[in-house]
Amino acid sequence: MDIEVWSDFICPFCYIGKRRLELALDQFPHKKKVAVTYNSYELDPNAERNPGKSIHELMAEKFGMSVDEARKSNEELGRQANELGLTYNFDTMQHTNTFDAHRVAQYAKNKGKEHAVTERLLRAYFTDSERISDHDTLARLAAEAGLDRGNVRALLKRDDYADDVRIDEKEAAQLGVQGVPFFVFNSKYALSGAQPLDVFKEVLEKVWEEEQSEPSLQSLTPKKSKTTYCTDEGCKIEEDD
């Protein structure tokens, strides 16, 4: 089973959704036959690298609420995260642009380290209050996740993997993705949002059962027809009675 996940590193529900999917997979008997891929999605492509405002202030401005209301909303999000063993430090979180972080994640995907890098970047933003647009920070975090620090610094100085980010975002647009996290199972089944754990478990079972019961290809060859085909033993012409 293939699972593609579109997400952003500053999306609180993306980290929650990621962890719920992982917990569901831990209870899924066919986990070893599941491959999860993380794709790029920017919630705010025009975000400043250093807006100079707190998460509460930015949220209040964006949604037309008071700072206190924004803080209470974030506290509720924090409680949901805590239930999954995650720590969200909203008071010190540094909102920023994530394009370069996604470029590093694309490089990590190329090197087989996307899971480690994705987890490290999410924790850096939500828990460690790191500015994940800073190139020195990104290089250090990538190295902690198993990538070569020098190579990451070099790619950040260029435009490496920018096209890969845009390709993911274009595909998301084609799929009609309007928010993240967004999960696609076997290129056929979609699940939007950080759904409850039970929903992830149900979807995994449903997709697995349906994919096992249905043939991957359905023959449209007429029953009564002249059939010509080749195998490794040669080519044949067969005519039905």
Buried (B, 14 or more C-beta within 10 A) or exposed (E): BBBBBBBBBBBBBBBBBBBBBBBBBEEBEEEEEBEBBBBBBBBBEEBEBEBEEBBBBBBBEEEEBEBEBBBEBBEEBBEBBEEBEBEBEBEEBBBBBBBBBBBBBBBBBEBEBBBBBBBBBBBBBBBBEBBBBBBEBBBBBBBBBEBEBEBBBEBBEEEBBBEBBBEBBEBBEEBEBEEBBBBBBBEEBBBBBBBEBEBBBEBBBEBBEEBEEEEEEEEEEEEEEEEEEEEEEEEEEEEEE
